[in-house]
Amino acid sequence: MAKRRSIDDPHHEREAEKYANPIPSREFILELLTERGAPASFEYIAGALNLGDEEQLEALRRRMRAMERDGQVVFNRNGEYGLAEKMDLVRGRIVGHPDGFGFLVPDEGGDDLFLSPKQMRTVLHGDRALACVLGLDRRGRREGAIVEVLERAHQHIVGRFQLEHGLGFVIPSNSRINQDIAIPPEHRGGATLNQIVEVEIIEQPSKRAQPIGRIVKVLGDHMAAGMEVDIAVRSYDLPHEWPQAVLDEIAPLTAEVPEEAKLGRIDLRETPLVTIDGEDARDFDDAVYCEPHGKGWVLLVAIADVSSYVKRASALDQHAFVRATSVYFPGRVIPMLPEILSNGLCSLNPHVDRLCLVAELIITHTGQVKSHRFFEGVMRSAARLTYTEVAVAVVEREVKTRKRLEAVLPQLEELHALYKVMRARRDKRGAIDFDTTETKIEFGRTGKIDRIVPLVRNDAHRMIEEFMVAANVAAAEFLLEKRIPALYRVHAGPAVQKLSDLREFLSEMGLSLGGGDEPEPKHYAQLLDKVRERPDARLIQTVLLRSLSQAVYSPDNTGHFGLAYEAYTHFTSPIRRYPDLLVHRAIRHLVAGGRAEDFAYGHSDMVNAGAHCSTNERRADEATRDAMDWLKCEHMQDKVGEEFEGLITSVTSFGLFVELKNIYVEGLVHVTNLGKDYFHFDPAKHRMLGERTKMVYRLADPITVKVVRVDLNEKKIDFELVEKEEAKTKGDSEVQGKAKPRAKRSRQRKKKKA
């Protein structure tokens, strides 16, 4: 057995920075196991790495347990460590489905593994696990079996307490957790039937038993204003309290930047950088400035230098990593960082000194980024502007607003001129621009929804977005050039099966997507532009959007399909996203003259961070959606029996989801309410087809519905069709985008034209 020395480890310097008595890195251990070609005992690994004293052996034990927990190695029945990838095992995060089955989403990317309800008995939504591939199920999906649970996602769960035949249990509010939590009599905590409670899990699920819990808090009998957020926070295990160690660390911070922190930085305090955000924004993490440069422009994108305050491995850093993202609920924010930082020292408030990390971009008159550099700066924002007033000043050119903003108006004009040429270049490049509607809840005095309104985007929104994208691309290119471990925002193109389904759908519509087996973003953009004026444009856009995968964080750059960039990262929001904070650390390390080999993070660290941040991003989205669903149900309670116009937003085997026009609330028309016929789901054509009547209900079709039921506990709204005879049939001529006379529904009904 050839001995290895720690100094032979290419990551030895990084480990020495972390630990007083460093041991070989994870990468070095994995290399050892790879060369051995077979599982190895702890004793073999320790001997091969030339580790002898008890302190080093204990450190190695902890590292091996951590690698096992992260799914890099597996401790087998023979008491040996083997490489998970050599055992054909897949590690990933569990995503549960309300119907009992689930999926394992691989950390390394690729197709998800389908998990049957039987396999889901041992895990809960959000857990991390190792699974083996069993083969393909009858629907052609890769099917898996749980081999080992690596990490439990839930220690506490919120739900409704129930009693049946003297047995107590809690039904989780999170519908993706489809196992009830058994509550022994001695652990009921005084809860009564139907109360909302918080449960601590004292026994996780296994093959033989459901999870067992203890009620630690009764949240209430009824949903008071704001309760929906408390439930979502606890249902999704969102960290929302600051540990004492974090409070102790931030206690010395004040509202002012210390003078010594400004030393050695480029002074931008006389440069009129401005922040442009929404009216209700509270934290400002980006500021912009541009001026003519030759035949083009120089653009400064200054980002709050969060990494100067959040030191690696500090209690604050560890808790920021756990949170991974700020979570924005209607009327409430669960921030990634404490308020002294998020709304104070790290917020680029006007007329105060702030530390920043700056991307300086030299841009040609055609909108091409010719060069870029990064540096540490100190700035003083000249103004806090809103999207609305900037658009009024530079697009609508209202005299009163222009007069009020005259101190910064010249650079706003330059920013807008630069935006227009960059936007033209973006369109030429073929970035995909989906026309989707975002909404905002407006509350009344009682804390209940007053109305839901669409967010209108103007040129100021798009301008700032374009500049942030440019800075993110520059950051990604800089990191790639230096070959430093970092997180990229990657967005894959359509998977083979989704692309096949999409082409089948488009052919039925008389359309085609260019690019053959490997379409490019420009082919999507060209098709979107072609159909923009068609009456079925919304249907086509929705199907195109659903053919694409979700963007994730990964240290392996594979490009961003939607934005049509070969490299992309997140650099511009370190206050609210942990990946941006990691990118800042990498850039500052390089700006200070550091080498990639000396960086405190390795590739495996970034793999784990990327998986964690991607998962928490999805968790935040689900929690926000959960709270929104409850609020919308509450909003619709007094509208049972009323009729509304709507659009079909999703077609499933069990019915149609319909969004009400101008109200932006979604509900279900169950398949049994579609008419006296047998209806069959056609997933390729995104429609429901009547067997006898040939009635068709298709994605994006307009439809009239009546609200028949609102269930606050389940957060569901049920609709039924109004005037079912008005539903359309669609034949070959409609497939080609031309109207066809509606089919006759009965002998009594007169013929009508579509």
Secondary structure as GFF3:
##gff-version 3
##sequence-region A 1 754
A	DSSP	three_ten_helix	6	8	.	.	.	ID=ss1
A	DSSP	alpha_helix	12	18	.	.	.	ID=ss2
A	DSSP	alpha_helix	26	36	.	.	.	ID=ss3
A	DSSP	beta_strand	40	41	.	.	.	ID=ss4
A	DSSP	alpha_helix	42	48	.	.	.	ID=ss5
A	DSSP	alpha_helix	54	69	.	.	.	ID=ss6
A	DSSP	beta_strand	73	75	.	.	.	ID=ss7
A	DSSP	beta_strand	80	83	.	.	.	ID=ss8
A	DSSP	three_ten_helix	84	87	.	.	.	ID=ss9
A	DSSP	beta_strand	89	96	.	.	.	ID=ss10
A	DSSP	beta_strand	102	106	.	.	.	ID=ss11
A	DSSP	beta_strand	113	115	.	.	.	ID=ss12
A	DSSP	alpha_helix	117	120	.	.	.	ID=ss13
A	DSSP	beta_strand	128	136	.	.	.	ID=ss14
A	DSSP	beta_strand	142	151	.	.	.	ID=ss15
A	DSSP	beta_strand	156	164	.	.	.	ID=ss16
A	DSSP	beta_strand	167	172	.	.	.	ID=ss17
A	DSSP	beta_strand	181	183	.	.	.	ID=ss18
A	DSSP	three_ten_helix	185	187	.	.	.	ID=ss19
A	DSSP	beta_strand	196	203	.	.	.	ID=ss20
A	DSSP	beta_strand	212	220	.	.	.	ID=ss21
A	DSSP	alpha_helix	227	235	.	.	.	ID=ss22
A	DSSP	alpha_helix	244	250	.	.	.	ID=ss23
A	DSSP	three_ten_helix	259	262	.	.	.	ID=ss24
A	DSSP	beta_strand	266	267	.	.	.	ID=ss25
A	DSSP	beta_strand	274	277	.	.	.	ID=ss26
A	DSSP	beta_strand	286	293	.	.	.	ID=ss27
A	DSSP	beta_strand	296	304	.	.	.	ID=ss28
A	DSSP	three_ten_helix	306	308	.	.	.	ID=ss29
A	DSSP	alpha_helix	315	323	.	.	.	ID=ss30
A	DSSP	beta_strand	327	329	.	.	.	ID=ss31
A	DSSP	beta_strand	332	334	.	.	.	ID=ss32
A	DSSP	alpha_helix	339	339	.	.	.	ID=ss33
A	DSSP	pi_helix	340	345	.	.	.	ID=ss34
A	DSSP	beta_strand	353	363	.	.	.	ID=ss35
A	DSSP	beta_strand	369	380	.	.	.	ID=ss36
A	DSSP	beta_strand	383	386	.	.	.	ID=ss37
A	DSSP	alpha_helix	387	394	.	.	.	ID=ss38
A	DSSP	alpha_helix	399	404	.	.	.	ID=ss39
A	DSSP	alpha_helix	409	429	.	.	.	ID=ss40
A	DSSP	beta_strand	439	443	.	.	.	ID=ss41
A	DSSP	beta_strand	449	454	.	.	.	ID=ss42
A	DSSP	alpha_helix	459	482	.	.	.	ID=ss43
A	DSSP	beta_strand	488	490	.	.	.	ID=ss44
A	DSSP	alpha_helix	496	508	.	.	.	ID=ss45
A	DSSP	alpha_helix	521	531	.	.	.	ID=ss46
A	DSSP	alpha_helix	537	546	.	.	.	ID=ss47
A	DSSP	beta_strand	552	554	.	.	.	ID=ss48
A	DSSP	alpha_helix	578	591	.	.	.	ID=ss49
A	DSSP	three_ten_helix	596	598	.	.	.	ID=ss50
A	DSSP	alpha_helix	603	636	.	.	.	ID=ss51
A	DSSP	three_ten_helix	637	639	.	.	.	ID=ss52
A	DSSP	beta_strand	643	652	.	.	.	ID=ss53
A	DSSP	beta_strand	655	660	.	.	.	ID=ss54
A	DSSP	beta_strand	666	670	.	.	.	ID=ss55
A	DSSP	three_ten_helix	671	673	.	.	.	ID=ss56
A	DSSP	beta_strand	679	682	.	.	.	ID=ss57
A	DSSP	beta_strand	687	690	.	.	.	ID=ss58
A	DSSP	beta_strand	696	698	.	.	.	ID=ss59
A	DSSP	beta_strand	702	711	.	.	.	ID=ss60
A	DSSP	beta_strand	716	721	.	.	.	ID=ss61
A	DSSP	three_ten_helix	724	726	.	.	.	ID=ss62
A	DSSP	alpha_helix	732	735	.	.	.	ID=ss63
###
